[in-house]
Amino acid sequence: MRVICLFVAWTAVASAAAQDRIESFKLQDSQGGWHALDEKADAKAVVVIFIGTECPVAQQYGALLAQLAAEYEPQGVGFLAIDSNRQDSLTEVGHYARSHKIEFPVLKDPGAVVADRFGAERTPEAFVLDRERAVRYRGRIDDQFGVGYSRGQPTRRDLAVALDELLAGRPVTVAKTESVGCRIGRVARQPRGETTYTKHVAPILQNRCIGCHRAGQVGPFALTSYDEAAAWAETLREAVDADRMPPWHANPAFGRFVNDGRLTDDEKRLIDVWVENGAPEGDPADLPPPAKFDGEWAIPRPDLVVSMPQPFTVPAKGTVPYKIFRTDISFDEDRWLIAAEGRPGNKAVVHHMLLFYVPPGAERISPEMPLFNVLGAYVPGLPTGVLPPGVARRIPAGSKLAFQLHYTPNGGEQVDQSSVGLLFTDPKNVKKSLEVGMSLNFLFRIPPGDKDYRVEASHRFGEDTLLFTLQPHMHLRGKSFRFDAIYPDGIKETLLDVPRYDFNWQLTYVLAEPKLLPEGTTLHCTAAFDNSADNRSNPDPGATVMWGDQTWQEMMIGAFDFFPADQDLTLGRPQVARRGNEFEVSFRYRPTVEAREVYLAGSFNDWQPTAHKLDGPDPEGFYSTRLPLKAGRHEYKFVLDGKLWRADPGNPDIGKNRSSVLNLKE
């Protein structure tokens, strides 16, 4: 298998304009063979594609290049691919060709000599040469993929149209289009200036970038060394200037978030000056201490790694419905999770992954179960980290674990077996149980062509609540999303505003401090959708769009993590003692607000608010009582002064209307 790879950039510097003739060149492939342009002397036309092995856009087009060659080589068209990146090795070039099943030559261009001859600047960038080897077309392959967007199908196959017109003897109607993708990693010009990698840029990359841009993480290339950073310098500057990287979409006017990844103006200026001055390395003695990571994991080394029970083969084309994979892993007792990290087995086709628990007794997996019972996930942009001390996510005893996978075929058959790492803590360390809530609306119909269709949803909190995270979720037509808190006194506060929603980055916004939402607060969410042709990611501007799992359908979800404000699980559940055919249950409660009397109401007394009065308070402020109960499920709440209803702060089992649950088994 021989493939030629060419790394191309956005705007040509010495660009090969239409009718410029390209002289022959000779380059080597990954197997040591040499190939020259003259070898295609009999071809009616030659397509030269500049590619990069790590560029995400070039990766998306890899399989399509093989398909185009299969379509046009029988018509007398020759194909070459060239990799001009300083950072890409011959081994990596060969792997790119094999993984995308490319059978035409793929060559390495040391020093980007051939790229300079063509004026190529991005990957991927295509050039079409006629019989005289004059450039008749240069630019993108089509308009399906770009930076920050993708379409289900292209609206114009630019390269294919140019070939069809050239082979038919007609003029190429569109001889030049704008290429999108990564800049070619050329050897830097003579560096100058006092702004250096070691002293100024390395600390920025270490603090802001290498959590993702290192081996084994979600970033498509590493930025952990000078050679890597210098090779990607132009792409780095472009992404920073456009505010694409680091990915962060929150309006800075509202809220403070612990995972705010934005660069400061000074950091942006240092990167710009460094690139402009030729990316000087500097004195190695100025390097910051290396960042420490626990091997391949972004979280501390997991206690348990859960994998899909068997590999799954993703077809080359078509739609793959959401897949559920059940595992045999279960727990005999409650487990308390403080960190999780999703590891996709094949990033090329895994759009997102959820690991969730199936509670005991659940015979079927409902559509909402993966969302409300999620334990760990992989979604581009999802932060990883350890929960604050005293906070953990509960996996109820008897639960089993299962995966939900969303696959996106990329033109070649792929195999995936994803996994999630879980880190637990001792139950004695847990005071608060982190829960997942949602404000959602699935009763919408987005009209064809509507550029700003609004959908709203609300969630009312029935108890004092501490809000921990916020996460908007929409699909390809998502435009903007806002979370507003409407307090019981009518005051409204914007907690999060995302004016430019990006489906490619499913960010979770972690509040700098948990936000207290008093009982009666409403969390109001407003989403906007763009179903017009101006939305480059829109699968079909002519469709009426409703709720659905697939990306060409839509969702409107305002997800949030929270915990009850007065919860303290160290207080423990009610004490239970067997007494013949019944159980004696000891309840106790210490009010956090002033109360003259405390009552116990529940399913065992028809929820009468003053039917059972507790004794107390004792010197520690606790009210208590004992109650005989039969075996079964009982729900209950404490009632202050017969009016104010409160769940049991020491019991993690929650039922309907946020009541506490007690399961007494024979």
FENVENJO-V403501 format. One record per pair of residues at least 12 apart in sequence whose C-alpha atoms are under 7 Angstrom apart, sorted by the first residue. I is the first residue (numbers start at 1). J is the second residue. If there is no record, write none. Layout:
I&J + I&J
This chain:
1&103 + 2&29 + 2&103 + 2&104 + 2&105 + 2&106 + 3&29 + 3&80 + 3&81 + 3&97 + 3&102 + 3&103 + 3&104 + 3&105 + 3&106 + 3&107 + 4&29 + 4&80 + 4&81 + 4&82 + 4&83 + 4&105 + 4&106 + 4&107 + 4&108 + 5&49 + 5&50 + 5&51 + 5&52 + 5&81 + 5&82 + 5&83 + 5&106 + 5&107 + 5&108 + 6&49 + 6&50 + 6&51 + 6&52 + 6&81 + 6&82 + 6&83 + 6&84 + 7&50 + 7&51 + 7&52 + 7&82 + 7&83 + 7&84 + 7&85 + 7&121 + 7&122 + 7&123 + 7&124 + 7&184 + 8&50 + 8&51 + 8&120 + 8&121 + 8&122 + 8&123 + 8&124 + 8&125 + 8&183 + 8&184 + 9&120 + 9&121 + 9&122 + 9&123 + 9&182 + 9&183 + 9&184 + 10&121 + 10&122 + 10&178 + 10&179 + 10&180 + 10&183 + 11&121 + 12&119 + 12&120 + 12&121 + 13&119 + 14&119 + 15&118 + 15&119 + 15&120 + 16&118 + 16&119 + 16&135 + 17&135 + 18&135 + 18&136 + 18&137 + 18&175 + 19&134 + 19&135 + 19&136 + 20&134 + 20&135 + 21&133 + 21&134 + 21&135 + 22&133 + 22&134 + 24&36 + 24&37 + 24&38 + 25&37 + 27&107 + 27&108 + 27&109 + 28&107 + 28&108 + 29&105 + 29&106 + 29&107 + 29&108 + 30&90 + 30&91 + 30&93 + 30&94 + 30&107 + 40&78 + 43&76 + 43&77 + 43&78 + 43&131 + 44&76 + 44&77 + 44&130 + 44&131 + 45&77 + 45&78 + 45&128 + 45&129 + 45&130 + 45&131 + 46&77 + 46&78 + 46&79 + 46&128 + 46&129 + 46&130 + 47&78 + 47&79 + 47&80 + 47&126 + 47&127 + 47&128 + 47&129 + 48&79 + 48&80 + 48&81 + 48&126 + 48&127 + 48&128 + 49&80 + 49&81 + 49&82 + 49&124 + 49&125 + 49&126 + 49&127 + 50&81 + 50&82 + 50&83 + 50&123 + 50&124 + 50&125 + 50&126 + 51&81 + 51&82 + 51&83 + 51&123 + 51&124 + 52&83 + 52&85 + 52&123 + 53&88 + 53&92 + 53&93 + 53&96 + 54&220 + 54&221 + 55&182 + 55&220 + 56&220 + 57&145 + 57&146 + 57&181 + 58&123 + 58&124 + 60&410 + 62&100 + 63&100 + 63&101 + 63&411 + 63&412 + 64&411 + 66&101 + 66&102 + 79&104 + 80&104 + 80&105 + 80&106 + 81&105 + 81&106 + 81&107 + 82&106 + 82&107 + 82&108 + 82&109 + 83&107 + 83&108 + 83&109 + 84&108 + 84&109 + 84&110 + 84&111 + 84&112 + 84&115 + 84&184 + 85&184 + 85&185 + 85&186 + 86&111 + 86&185 + 86&186 + 86&187 + 86&231 + 87&185 + 87&228 + 87&231 + 90&108 + 100&412 + 111&186 + 111&187 + 112&186 + 121&183 + 121&184 + 122&179 + 122&180 + 122&181 + 122&182 + 122&183 + 122&184 + 123&181 + 123&182 + 123&183 + 123&184 + 124&181 + 125&139 + 125&140 + 125&179 + 126&138 + 126&139 + 126&140 + 126&141 + 127&139 + 136&172 + 136&175 + 137&162 + 137&175 + 137&176 + 138&175 + 138&176 + 138&177 + 139&176 + 139&177 + 139&178 + 139&179 + 140&158 + 140&177 + 140&178 + 140&179 + 140&180 + 141&157 + 141&158 + 141&159 + 142&154 + 142&156 + 142&157 + 142&158 + 142&159 + 143&155 + 143&156 + 146&180 + 146&181 + 147&180 + 147&181 + 148&504 + 149&536 + 149&537 + 150&537 + 151&537 + 151&538 + 151&539 + 152&539 + 182&235 + 183&234 + 183&235 + 185&231 + 185&232 + 186&231 + 188&278 + 188&279 + 189&278 + 190&278 + 191&277 + 191&278 + 191&279 + 191&280 + 192&277 + 192&278 + 192&280 + 193&277 + 195&270 + 195&273 + 195&274 + 196&274 + 196&279 + 196&280 + 196&281 + 196&282 + 197&226 + 197&279 + 197&280 + 197&281 + 197&282 + 198&281 + 198&282 + 198&283 + 198&284 + 198&286 + 198&287 + 199&282 + 199&286 + 199&287 + 200&270 + 201&271 + 202&287 + 203&288 + 204&267 + 206&291 + 208&261 + 209&246 + 210&223 + 210&224 + 216&296 + 226&281 + 230&279 + 233&275 + 234&275 + 237&271 + 237&272 + 240&268 + 246&261 + 246&262 + 247&261 + 248&260 + 248&261 + 248&262 + 249&498 + 249&500 + 249&501 + 250&496 + 250&497 + 250&498 + 251&497 + 251&498 + 251&499 + 254&494 + 254&495 + 254&496 + 254&497 + 255&495 + 255&496 + 256&511 + 256&512 + 257&509 + 257&510 + 257&511 + 257&512 + 258&510 + 258&511 + 258&512 + 259&509 + 259&510 + 298&384 + 299&339 + 299&341 + 299&384 + 299&385 + 302&421 + 302&422 + 302&423 + 303&422 + 303&423 + 303&424 + 304&421 + 304&422 + 304&423 + 305&419 + 305&420 + 305&421 + 305&422 + 306&419 + 306&420 + 306&421 + 307&417 + 307&418 + 307&419 + 307&420 + 308&325 + 308&417 + 308&418 + 308&419 + 309&327 + 310&417 + 311&415 + 311&416 + 311&417 + 312&415 + 312&416 + 312&417 + 313&414 + 313&415 + 313&416 + 314&409 + 314&413 + 314&414 + 314&415 + 315&409 + 315&413 + 315&414 + 316&409 + 316&410 + 316&411 + 316&412 + 316&413 + 317&409 + 317&410 + 317&411 + 318&409 + 320&407 + 322&404 + 322&405 + 322&406 + 323&404 + 323&405 + 323&406 + 324&402 + 324&403 + 324&404 + 324&405 + 325&402 + 325&403 + 325&404 + 326&401 + 326&402 + 326&403 + 327&401 + 327&402 + 328&400 + 329&400 + 329&401 + 330&398 + 330&399 + 330&400 + 330&401 + 331&397 + 331&398 + 331&399 + 332&397 + 332&398 + 333&397 + 333&398 + 334&394 + 334&395 + 334&396 + 334&397 + 335&394 + 335&395 + 335&396 + 335&424 + 336&392 + 336&393 + 336&394 + 336&395 + 336&424 + 336&425 + 336&427 + 337&392 + 337&393 + 337&394 + 337&422 + 337&423 + 337&424 + 337&425 + 338&386 + 338&387 + 338&392 + 338&393 + 338&423 + 338&424 + 338&425 + 339&385 + 339&386 + 339&387 + 339&422 + 339&423 + 340&376 + 340&420 + 340&421 + 340&422 + 340&423 + 341&376 + 341&377 + 341&384 + 341&420 + 341&421 + 341&422 + 342&376 + 342&377 + 342&378 + 342&419 + 342&420 + 342&421 + 343&378 + 343&418 + 343&419 + 343&420 + 344&378 + 344&418 + 344&419 + 345&416 + 345&417 + 345&418 + 346&416 + 349&407 + 349&408 + 349&409 + 349&410 + 350&406 + 350&407 + 350&408 + 351&379 + 351&406 + 351&407 + 351&408 + 352&378 + 352&379 + 352&405 + 352&406 + 353&377 + 353&378 + 353&379 + 353&404 + 353&405 + 353&406 + 354&370 + 354&374 + 354&376 + 354&377 + 354&378 + 354&403 + 354&404 + 354&405 + 355&374 + 355&375 + 355&376 + 355&377 + 355&401 + 355&402 + 355&403 + 355&404 + 356&370 + 356&373 + 356&374 + 356&375 + 356&401 + 356&402 + 356&403 + 357&373 + 357&374 + 357&395 + 357&399 + 357&400 + 357&401 + 357&402 + 358&399 + 358&400 + 358&401 + 359&396 + 359&398 + 359&399 + 359&400 + 360&398 + 360&399 + 370&404 + 372&436 + 372&437 + 376&420 + 379&506 + 380&504 + 380&505 + 380&506 + 381&505 + 381&506 + 381&507 + 382&506 + 382&507 + 382&508 + 383&508 + 390&429 + 390&430 + 390&431 + 390&432 + 391&430 + 391&431 + 391&432 + 391&433 + 391&434 + 392&430 + 392&432 + 392&433 + 392&434 + 393&433 + 393&434 + 393&435 + 394&433 + 428&570 + 430&569 + 430&570 + 431&567 + 431&568 + 431&569 + 431&570 + 432&563 + 432&567 + 432&568 + 432&569 + 433&563 + 433&652 + 434&561 + 434&562 + 434&563 + 435&561 + 435&562 + 435&563 + 436&560 + 436&561 + 436&562 + 437&559 + 437&560 + 437&561 + 438&557 + 438&558 + 438&559 + 438&560 + 439&457 + 439&458 + 439&459 + 439&525 + 439&557 + 439&558 + 439&559 + 440&457 + 440&556 + 440&557 + 440&558 + 441&456 + 441&457 + 441&556 + 441&557 + 442&547 + 442&555 + 442&556 + 444&546 + 445&544 + 445&545 + 445&546 + 446&544 + 446&545 + 446&546 + 447&544 + 447&545 + 448&531 + 448&541 + 448&542 + 448&543 + 448&544 + 449&531 + 449&532 + 449&533 + 449&541 + 449&542 + 450&530 + 450&531 + 450&532 + 451&529 + 451&530 + 451&531 + 451&532 + 452&528 + 452&529 + 452&530 + 453&528 + 453&529 + 453&530 + 454&526 + 454&527 + 454&528 + 454&529 + 455&526 + 455&527 + 455&528 + 456&525 + 456&526 + 456&527 + 457&524 + 457&525 + 457&526 + 458&522 + 458&523 + 458&524 + 458&525 + 459&522 + 459&523 + 459&524 + 460&520 + 460&521 + 460&522 + 460&523 + 461&519 + 461&520 + 461&521 + 461&522 + 462&519 + 462&520 + 463&518 + 463&519 + 464&517 + 464&518 + 464&519 + 464&564 + 464&565 + 465&516 + 465&517 + 465&518 + 465&562 + 465&563 + 465&564 + 465&565 + 466&514 + 466&515 + 466&516 + 466&517 + 466&562 + 466&563 + 466&564 + 466&565 + 467&514 + 467&515 + 467&516 + 467&561 + 467&562 + 467&563 + 468&510 + 468&511 + 468&514 + 468&515 + 468&561 + 468&562 + 469&508 + 469&509 + 469&510 + 469&511 + 469&560 + 469&561 + 470&508 + 470&509 + 470&510 + 470&559 + 470&560 + 470&561 + 471&507 + 471&508 + 471&509 + 471&558 + 471&559 + 471&560 + 472&557 + 472&558 + 472&559 + 473&555 + 473&556 + 473&557 + 473&558 + 474&503 + 474&554 + 474&555 + 474&556 + 474&557 + 475&503 + 475&551 + 475&554 + 475&555 + 476&503 + 476&537 + 476&538 + 476&551 + 476&552 + 477&529 + 477&530 + 477&531 + 477&538 + 478&501 + 478&528 + 478&529 + 478&530 + 479&500 + 479&501 + 479&528 + 479&529 + 479&530 + 480&498 + 480&499 + 480&500 + 480&501 + 480&527 + 480&528 + 481&497 + 481&498 + 481&499 + 481&501 + 481&526 + 481&527 + 481&528 + 482&496 + 482&497 + 482&498 + 482&525 + 482&526 + 482&527 + 483&495 + 483&496 + 483&497 + 483&523 + 483&524 + 483&525 + 483&526 + 484&523 + 484&524 + 484&525 + 485&521 + 485&522 + 485&523 + 485&524 + 486&521 + 486&522 + 486&523 + 487&520 + 487&521 + 487&522 + 488&520 + 488&521 + 525&558 + 527&556 + 539&552 + 566&649 + 567&649 + 567&650 + 568&649 + 568&650 + 569&649 + 569&650 + 569&651 + 569&652 + 570&650 + 571&650 + 572&650 + 572&651 + 573&650 + 573&651 + 574&586 + 574&587 + 582&628 + 582&629 + 582&630 + 582&631 + 583&628 + 583&629 + 583&630 + 584&626 + 584&627 + 584&628 + 584&629 + 585&626 + 585&627 + 585&628 + 586&625 + 586&626 + 586&627 + 587&624 + 587&625 + 587&626 + 588&622 + 588&623 + 588&624 + 588&625 + 589&622 + 589&623 + 589&624 + 590&621 + 590&622 + 590&623 + 595&640 + 595&641 + 596&641 + 597&640 + 597&641 + 598&613 + 598&614 + 598&623 + 598&638 + 598&639 + 598&640 + 598&641 + 599&612 + 599&613 + 599&614 + 599&638 + 599&639 + 599&640 + 599&642 + 600&612 + 600&613 + 600&614 + 600&637 + 600&638 + 600&639 + 601&636 + 601&637 + 601&638 + 601&639 + 602&635 + 602&636 + 602&637 + 603&634 + 603&635 + 603&636 + 604&634 + 609&639 + 609&642 + 610&642 + 631&664 + 631&665 + 631&666 + 632&663 + 632&664 + 632&665 + 633&662 + 633&663 + 633&664 + 634&661 + 634&662 + 634&663 + 635&659 + 635&660 + 635&661 + 635&662 + 636&659 + 636&660 + 636&661 + 637&659 + 637&660 + 647&659 + 647&660 + 648&660
